[in-house]
Amino acid sequence: MKYVAAIDVGGTQIKAALVSQSFEIISTEIIETPKDSSGQKTALAICDLVKKFEGDQQISALGFATPGAIDEPNGIVRWAGNLGWNNVEILKIVREKVAIPSVLSHDVRSGMVAELRDGAAKGFDNSIFIPIGTGIAAALVMDGQIRSSDGYAGEIGHLNVGHNRDCVCGKKGCLEAISSGSAISQTYKEISGKESFTDEISISDDPVAQQVWSDAMRYLAIAIESIITTLSPEVIVFGGGVSQAGTKLIDPIQSFLNERLTFQRRPKLEIAKFGKFAGTIGCAMLAFDLVKP
């Protein structure tokens, strides 16, 4: 049995897993993402996580992913607002620290790899994967292929959906600034004075929480209407931490689309098979692609 390290670098946390050849998650580690504009601290954190897993099994390869606009073939993160990165050659830095075959992927596209190969997008030629966590982006499958347009495609979190909140990209009105998990929590905190927001709160008797959640879902649905009209997917798969809300996420979006769509193809709305671990499993799949049989 062979094993790989799969590491998903997020804007808030780094989620890592030791994954077997049968794609079973053997063990996991979660650490805070370093605040580091050079990428050096993040690369060191990745190296430390690999070393931890090497205490359990021999690691054959590493697959890791980051958010942002990524030149995957050359291993460069051109821009990642939630990490504070600009033109960071992260794959080169990691390879200098980790002596095993390594591959870089976009965090969202790695999740799509998992869902397309063996998840909720399997069997569809045209699909979209939208994980909602610290940020929001999309992986686009058109005619059976994941499309990246040199790493710039899929940044739907920066569609202007018509509000006045500031975004990390420097603009106002971005979807990510109102409907991401971090934005929902921040908005709830600002209005209520309380420290946290969970999907359980959204169905509680807390009217502030209900309104914040309702607004976030409405803006998300506005963006999805535009995406459907432009790309005509057969299925939209939701992942990330916010997707754990399940029907509380799907139902308001479906209701909005039922009212708004006319001639457009109406896609199925699904929760990711691999849930918040879709990116991790996708990283593992890409890592195993590097391992000789």
C-alpha positions as CSV (number, residue, x, y, z in Angstrom):
1,M,0.0,0.0,0.0
2,K,1.3,3.5,-0.9
3,Y,0.5,6.7,0.8
4,V,0.6,10.4,-0.1
5,A,0.4,13.7,1.8
6,A,-2.5,15.9,0.7
7,I,-2.4,19.5,2.0
8,D,-5.0,22.1,1.4
9,V,-3.7,25.6,2.2
10,G,-6.6,27.9,3.0
11,G,-6.8,31.6,3.9
12,T,-7.4,30.6,7.6
13,Q,-6.3,27.1,8.1
14,I,-4.1,24.4,6.5
15,K,-5.9,21.1,6.3
16,A,-3.6,18.1,5.8
17,A,-4.2,14.4,5.5
18,L,-2.3,11.2,5.1
19,V,-4.2,9.3,2.3
20,S,-3.9,5.7,1.2
21,Q,-4.0,4.4,-2.3
22,S,-7.6,3.6,-1.8
23,F,-8.2,7.2,-0.9
24,E,-8.9,6.5,2.7
25,I,-7.9,9.3,5.0
26,I,-5.6,7.7,7.5
27,S,-4.9,10.7,9.7
28,T,-5.4,14.5,9.6
29,E,-3.7,17.6,10.9
30,I,-5.1,21.1,10.9
31,I,-3.0,24.2,11.7
32,E,-3.4,27.9,11.3
33,T,-2.2,29.3,8.0
34,P,1.0,31.5,8.6
35,K,0.8,35.2,7.8
36,D,3.6,35.3,5.3
37,S,3.7,37.3,2.0
38,S,6.8,35.4,0.8
39,G,5.4,31.9,1.1
40,Q,8.4,30.7,3.0
41,K,6.6,30.1,6.3
42,T,3.8,28.3,4.5
43,A,6.3,26.1,2.7
44,L,8.0,25.3,6.1
45,A,4.6,24.4,7.6
46,I,3.9,22.1,4.7
47,C,7.3,20.4,5.2
48,D,6.6,20.0,8.9
49,L,3.2,18.4,8.1
50,V,4.9,15.9,5.7
51,K,7.4,15.0,8.4
52,K,4.6,14.3,10.9
53,F,3.0,11.9,8.4
54,E,6.3,10.2,7.7
55,G,6.3,9.1,11.3
56,D,3.4,6.9,10.4
57,Q,4.0,5.8,6.8
58,Q,6.5,6.2,4.0
59,I,5.2,9.1,1.8
60,S,5.4,8.6,-1.9
61,A,4.3,12.1,-3.1
62,L,2.8,15.4,-2.0
63,G,-0.2,17.1,-3.5
64,F,-0.9,20.6,-2.2
65,A,-3.3,23.4,-3.1
66,T,-3.7,27.1,-2.5
67,P,-6.3,29.7,-3.3
68,G,-5.8,32.5,-5.8
69,A,-4.9,33.0,-9.5
70,I,-2.4,30.1,-10.0
71,D,-0.1,29.2,-12.9
72,E,-0.2,25.5,-12.1
73,P,2.2,24.2,-14.8
74,N,4.9,26.6,-13.5
75,G,3.9,26.4,-9.8
76,I,3.4,30.1,-9.3
77,V,0.6,31.8,-7.3
78,R,0.1,35.1,-9.2
79,W,-2.2,36.5,-6.7
80,A,-4.0,35.3,-3.5
81,G,-5.8,38.0,-1.6
82,N,-6.5,35.9,1.5
83,L,-2.9,34.9,1.8
84,G,-1.3,38.2,0.8
85,W,0.7,36.6,-2.0
86,N,1.8,38.1,-5.3
87,N,3.8,36.0,-7.8
88,V,5.0,33.5,-5.2
89,E,6.9,30.5,-6.7
90,I,5.4,28.3,-4.1
91,L,6.1,24.9,-5.8
92,K,9.8,25.8,-6.2
93,I,10.0,26.8,-2.6
94,V,8.2,23.6,-1.4
95,R,10.4,21.4,-3.6
96,E,13.5,22.9,-2.0
97,K,12.2,21.7,1.4
98,V,10.5,18.4,0.6
99,A,12.4,15.6,-1.1
100,I,9.5,13.8,-2.7
101,P,7.6,14.3,-5.9
102,S,5.3,17.3,-5.4
103,V,2.4,18.9,-7.4
104,L,0.6,22.2,-6.9
105,S,-3.1,22.7,-7.7
106,H,-5.6,25.5,-7.2
107,D,-7.6,24.6,-4.1
108,V,-11.0,24.7,-5.9
109,R,-9.8,22.9,-9.0
110,S,-8.3,20.1,-6.8
111,G,-11.8,19.8,-5.2
112,M,-13.2,19.5,-8.6
113,V,-10.7,16.7,-9.5
114,A,-12.2,14.7,-6.6
115,E,-15.8,15.4,-7.4
116,L,-15.3,14.9,-11.2
117,R,-13.5,11.6,-10.8
118,D,-15.6,10.0,-8.1
119,G,-18.0,12.5,-6.7
120,A,-21.1,14.6,-7.3
121,A,-19.9,15.8,-10.7
122,K,-19.0,12.4,-12.0
123,G,-20.7,11.5,-15.3
124,F,-21.4,15.2,-16.3
125,D,-19.6,16.9,-19.2
126,N,-20.5,20.4,-17.9
127,S,-20.3,21.2,-14.2
128,I,-19.2,23.7,-11.7
129,F,-17.8,23.2,-8.2
130,I,-18.2,26.0,-5.8
131,P,-16.6,25.6,-2.3
132,I,-17.6,28.3,0.2
133,G,-15.2,28.9,3.0
134,T,-12.9,31.8,3.8
135,G,-13.4,32.8,0.2
136,I,-15.5,31.8,-2.8
137,A,-14.3,30.6,-6.2
138,A,-15.4,28.1,-8.8
139,A,-13.9,25.2,-10.8
140,L,-15.3,25.0,-14.3
141,V,-15.7,21.8,-16.3
142,M,-16.7,22.4,-19.9
143,D,-17.1,19.5,-22.4
144,G,-15.5,17.1,-19.9
145,Q,-12.4,19.2,-19.2
146,I,-11.4,21.4,-16.2
147,R,-10.8,24.8,-17.6
148,S,-8.5,27.3,-16.0
149,S,-7.6,29.9,-18.6
150,D,-3.9,30.1,-17.4
151,G,-5.1,30.1,-13.8
152,Y,-7.4,33.2,-14.0
153,A,-10.8,31.4,-14.6
154,G,-13.3,30.8,-11.9
155,E,-12.8,33.8,-9.5
156,I,-16.6,34.2,-9.1
157,G,-16.0,35.5,-5.6
158,H,-15.2,38.8,-7.2
159,L,-18.4,39.2,-9.2
160,N,-20.1,42.4,-8.3
161,V,-23.5,41.4,-6.8
162,G,-24.5,44.9,-5.7
163,H,-23.7,45.5,-2.0
164,N,-21.4,48.1,-0.4
165,R,-19.0,45.9,1.7
166,D,-15.3,46.1,1.0
167,C,-13.4,43.1,-0.4
168,V,-9.8,42.0,-0.1
169,C,-9.3,42.7,-3.8
170,G,-9.8,46.4,-3.1
171,K,-13.3,46.7,-4.6
172,K,-16.8,46.9,-3.1
173,G,-19.7,44.6,-3.9
174,C,-17.9,41.3,-4.4
175,L,-19.8,38.1,-3.7
176,E,-17.0,36.8,-1.5
177,A,-17.4,39.9,0.8
178,I,-21.0,39.0,1.6
179,S,-21.5,35.3,1.1
180,S,-18.3,33.5,2.1
181,G,-18.1,31.8,5.5
182,S,-15.8,34.5,6.9
183,A,-18.0,37.3,5.6
184,I,-21.1,35.7,7.1
185,S,-19.4,35.4,10.5
186,Q,-18.0,38.9,10.3
187,T,-21.4,40.5,9.3
188,Y,-23.2,38.6,12.1
189,K,-20.6,39.8,14.6
190,E,-20.8,43.4,13.5
191,I,-24.6,43.5,13.8
192,S,-25.2,41.3,16.9
193,G,-22.0,41.9,18.8
194,K,-21.6,38.1,19.3
195,E,-18.5,36.3,18.4
196,S,-19.6,33.4,16.1
197,F,-22.0,32.3,13.4
198,T,-22.7,28.7,12.6
199,D,-25.2,27.1,10.3
200,E,-27.1,26.0,13.4
201,I,-27.7,29.6,14.2
202,S,-29.4,30.2,10.9
203,I,-32.3,28.0,11.9
204,S,-32.5,29.3,15.4
205,D,-34.7,32.0,16.9
206,D,-32.0,34.6,16.3
207,P,-33.5,37.1,13.8
208,V,-30.1,38.7,13.1
209,A,-28.6,35.4,12.2
210,Q,-31.6,34.5,10.0
211,Q,-31.3,37.8,8.1
212,V,-27.5,37.6,7.7
213,W,-27.9,34.0,6.3
214,S,-30.8,35.0,4.1
215,D,-28.9,37.9,2.6
216,A,-25.8,35.8,2.0
217,M,-27.9,33.2,0.2
218,R,-29.7,35.8,-1.9
219,Y,-26.4,37.3,-3.1
220,L,-25.0,33.9,-3.8
221,A,-28.1,33.1,-5.9
222,I,-27.7,36.3,-7.9
223,A,-24.1,35.3,-8.9
224,I,-25.2,31.7,-9.7
225,E,-27.9,33.0,-12.0
226,S,-25.3,34.8,-14.0
227,I,-23.1,31.8,-14.1
228,I,-25.9,29.5,-15.3
229,T,-26.8,32.0,-18.0
230,T,-23.2,32.2,-19.2
231,L,-21.9,28.6,-18.8
232,S,-25.0,26.4,-18.7
233,P,-23.8,23.7,-16.4
234,E,-25.7,20.5,-15.9
235,V,-24.8,20.4,-12.2
236,I,-23.5,22.8,-9.6
237,V,-21.7,21.2,-6.7
238,F,-21.2,23.1,-3.4
239,G,-18.3,22.3,-1.1
240,G,-16.4,24.0,1.7
241,G,-17.4,24.6,5.3
242,V,-20.6,26.5,4.5
243,S,-21.9,23.5,2.4
244,Q,-22.3,21.6,5.7
245,A,-25.6,23.6,6.0
246,G,-27.0,21.2,3.4
247,T,-30.6,22.0,2.4
248,K,-30.3,25.4,4.2
249,L,-27.9,26.3,1.5
250,I,-29.5,24.5,-1.4
251,D,-33.2,25.4,-0.8
252,P,-33.0,29.2,-0.9
253,I,-30.8,29.2,-4.0
254,Q,-33.1,26.8,-5.7
255,S,-36.1,28.9,-4.8
256,F,-34.5,32.0,-6.2
257,L,-33.5,30.2,-9.4
258,N,-37.0,28.8,-9.9
259,E,-38.3,32.4,-9.9
260,R,-35.6,33.8,-12.1
261,L,-34.6,31.3,-14.8
262,T,-36.6,31.2,-18.0
263,F,-35.0,29.7,-21.1
264,Q,-31.8,28.6,-19.3
265,R,-30.8,25.0,-18.6
266,R,-31.7,24.3,-14.9
267,P,-28.8,22.5,-13.3
268,K,-29.0,20.1,-10.4
269,L,-27.7,21.6,-7.2
270,E,-25.7,19.1,-5.1
271,I,-23.6,19.0,-2.0
272,A,-20.0,17.7,-2.6
273,K,-19.7,13.9,-2.0
274,F,-16.4,14.6,-0.2
275,G,-17.7,17.7,1.6
276,K,-15.1,19.9,3.2
277,F,-12.5,17.3,2.3
278,A,-13.0,17.5,-1.5
279,G,-9.9,19.6,-1.9
280,T,-7.8,17.2,0.2
281,I,-8.9,14.1,-1.7
282,G,-8.3,16.0,-5.0
283,C,-4.8,16.8,-3.8
284,A,-4.3,13.1,-3.0
285,M,-5.5,12.0,-6.4
286,L,-3.1,14.5,-8.1
287,A,-0.3,13.2,-5.9
288,F,-0.9,9.6,-6.8
289,D,-0.8,10.7,-10.5
290,L,2.9,11.3,-9.8
291,V,3.5,7.8,-8.3
292,K,4.6,5.1,-10.6
293,P,2.6,1.9,-10.4
